[in-house]
Amino acid sequence: MKKLIFSFLMLALMAGGIFLLPSCKQNQAGKAPYKALIVTGQNNHEWKASTPILKQILENSGLFAVEVAQSPEGGKDMSNFKPVFTKYNLVVLDYNGDAWPAETQKNFESYVAGGGGVVVYHAADNAFREWKEYNKIIGLGGWGDRNESDGPYVRWRDGQIVRDTIAGRGGSHGRQHPFRVTTREPEHPIMKGLPANWLHSMDELYSELRGPAENLTVLATAWSDSAKGGTHQHEPILMTVGYGKGRIFHTVIGHAMGDSTQPAMECVGFIVTLQRGAEWAATGNVTQAVPYDFPQFNTESKWSLFRPLEFEEILANLKNYQPGDTRYNLQDLTNYIRNNNDGGEKYAKLETALLRYLQGTGTAASKNFILKELSIHGTDKALPVLKKLEKDEETKEMARFASERITLQYSN
């Protein structure tokens, strides 16, 4: 399923120019309430992988209809690259390449200053060192020969944000690894309700970013571990910037790989903060709830389809489970049941689906896990199916255990 979605989006993207696909979720009028434009086409990163995923993530929020402006290839004529930014509530930057025409630069500056929303994604902060206003819009940047002349480092030290003007390069990262993100502005609309600390999946941890840092608020930081090639500093990970009337959300996470495995972009923390940051940049508010499976202090959480799985998809992922396999799919099932056990109609539908699975062709290991869940949440409706499974050598022990617990619960 994931590969089909990815391939479809890639075909649309490679057709060139600007394209539009309908949102997965829509308002009552049948349309997403806001329009977003992703600017892409050149990058030192895998933009052909990241741009379709960014589009899907934003549309999955139900808030954005997304179009893509794809530049000419690097080294080609850029004179006609002139996206009309004012048509959109939000511009998402997934670009690091040749300079835009002067007219396009001025139009972008006017768009942001006039109140346009912007998301700066990952390597977009590597771009355009010589463009003064762009660097004010992104707040901090890296690479491109940046140094102390471009502005200070911004770090978290001794309980506060500090601007360090020490000489040094702009932009670095150590080896990719999972790392913990720490919230620094818990009352900001983007961060409100998120854990104080959460574990992000394997990614590049950008460090030593420097720039004008004007009207910049650091929402979250991460410790750049020297053992991983980092700076031994708390580095900014999520930021907001004000530029005129415009709102900018800057996320340095979400490195795209060149294949179908995307640990950083599958991370629920990346997806949710991107969706919330995009809504805030476009509107000034955040209306999206924090999902129940958001990462925790020592727990990663991934959406392999860049959205929460439907219950039937979770069950399908369990079909071939064997002892020793990753337990992500098991945890998905546990989380879903716990979050949806209302003791009424909603749980009754889940239990019906679980009982149907138990009578199907899934592995004995997956059925035993479901039996364990039923021993906790099951009702007397499950007992006839459990009695049948007690006759199967591979499921009899767990089926008997679940039956006894449910029977005891109802007798009490």
C-alpha positions, 0 to 999 in steps of 0.5 A, a space after each residue: 500500500 505504501 509503495 503504491 501511494 509513493 509511486 503514484 505521487 512520484 508519477 504526478 510529481 515527475 510530470 513537472 510543473 504544478 499539480 493538485 490532488 484532492 485532500 484525503 479529508 475535506 470540510 463540509 463543502 468538499 474542499 480543504 479550507 486552505 491552499 498550500 504550495 510546495 516549492 521544490 525541484 533542486 536540492 542536495 537532499 532527496 527532494 523527489 522522495 520528500 516532496 510527495 511525502 510532504 504533500 501527503 502529510 499536509 493533505 492528510 491533515 484535512 486542512 490543505 489542498 496542496 500544489 507543487 511548484 517544481 523549478 528547472 533542473 540545476 544549471 538550467 534557465 530559471 528566468 521563468 520560475 515565477 510561482 504566484 505565492 499570493 494564491 496560497 495561505 502557505 508556502 512550504 520550502 523544500 528547495 536548496 539550489 540555484 538562485 530564484 529570479 530577482 522578481 520571484 525573490 521580491 514577490 516572496 518577500 512581499 508575500 511573507 511580509 504581507 502575512 503569508 505563512 511559510 514552512 521551512 523544511 530541513 535543507 531549505 535552511 541551507 539555501 541562499 546565503 547571499 539573499 539577506 531577506 531570505 535569511 531573515 525569514 528562515 532565522 537560522 541557516 547552515 552550510 553554503 560557507 556560512 560563518 560568524 558573519 552570517 549571525 550567531 549560533 542559537 543554543 539552550 544553556 542554563 535554562 535559557 536561549 543564548 545567542 553565541 557570536 563565537 567564530 565558526 562554521 555554520 551548519 553540521 550534523 553527526 551520524 544519523 540516530 534517534 534522538 530526544 526532542 525537548 519542548 522549550 515553549 509548552 504553551 505555544 499553540 504548536 507545542 501545547 499538549 505535546 510531551 515535555 520530551 519525546 523520542 524522534 526516529 533516526 534522523 540528521 540532527 542539525 547543529 551549528 546553525 547560524 543566522 540573523 535570528 531576528 524575531 525567532 522563538 525556539 520551540 524545541 531543542 535536541 542534545 547533539 551528542 558528541 559521541 555521535 559526532 555532534 556539538 555537545 550542545 542543545 541545538 534548536 530543532 523547531 522554531 518560529 520566526 516573525 517577518 512583517 505580518 508573516 508567520 514562519 515555522 522552521 523544522 530541521 528534522 525529517 531527512 528523506 532517504 533515497 528509497 522507500 524507507 523513511 524513518 525520520 519522515 514516518 515519525 509521528 513527532 515529525 508528522 504532527 509537528 509539521 501539520 501543527 506548524 503548517 496550520 499555525 503558519 497559515 492561520 495563527 491557530 492550531 485546531 488539531 488534537 495530539 494523537 494518542 500514539 505520539 512518541 514518548 520519552 523512551 518510545 518511538 512511534 511511526 506511521 508507515 503510511 504517514 497517517 494513522 492506520 485504520 483498524 483493518 490495516 492494523 489487523 492486516 499487518 498482524 497476519 504474518 506475525 511470528 515470535 521474534 518479529 518487530 513488535 511495532 504492529 502489536 503495539 499499534 493494536 494495543 494502542 488502538 484498542 485502549 484508545 477506542 474502548 468506550 465500553 459501548 458501540 465503538 468497542 463492540 465493532 472492534 471486538 467483532 473485527 477481532 473475533 472475525 480475525 481469530 477465525 481467519 488465516 492469521 498466524 497462531 502467534 498473532 491470534 494469541 496476542 489478540 486473545 491476550 487483548 481479549 482477556 483484558 477487554 473482551 465481553 461475553 460475546 467473545 466466548 463462543 469463538 474462544 471455546 472453539 480456539 480451545 480445541 486448537 493446539 496452538 491457541 488453546 492455552 491463551 484461549 482458555 485463559 481469556 475465557 476464564 478471565 471474561 467469565 470471571 469478570 461477568 460472574 462478578 
